Amino acid sequence: MNKHLLHATTLAVAALSVSLAQAQTAATRKVDRNELRTCLDTADSIKARSEALKTRSAQLNAANEELKTEGEEIQREIDRQEKSSSMLGMSRDRLERRKAAYDRKAAAAKAESEKFGPDAESLNKDLSAYNSRCGGIAYDPADREAIMKEREASGKK
């Protein structure tokens, strides 16, 4: 699991919070109701994706910790068997099967980690585009109120 990607995701969430605050305070461009709706919907989407990435990151970290522990146990068993020349073939076969299963799990975890990187990069790219488009906007408070009522009626917050 790439710790830099997790950090980038955390920064993306923080930047989203800052950009939402800027959208309400640093007025440089006035937007109409449709643009405001788009910005709010985009912010919701980015926030949901960020939360999903945080969850995936926690799962990947937990899986990697489990794999690390299991790998250490397997290595200790390999070392123990190498010291004992009287180990039976069945015991060695069992250990080889366990090691093969571990290798499969490690490969699957690596594949999942490799998928995480592009997803985090995509989120950061989308967040940057959102900040460019929606950061520092001004809007009519009546437009925001109307949109919030629409969202409430449709079950969004």
Buried (B, 14 or more C-beta within 10 A) or exposed (E): BBEEBBEBBBEBBEBBEEBBEBBEEEEEEEBEBEBBBBBBEBBEEBBEBBEEBBEBBEBBBEBBEEBEEBBEEBEEBBEEBEEEEEEEEEEEEEBEEBBEEBEEBBEEBEEBBEEBBEBBEEBBEBBBEBBEBBBBBBBEEEBBEBBEEEBEEEEEE
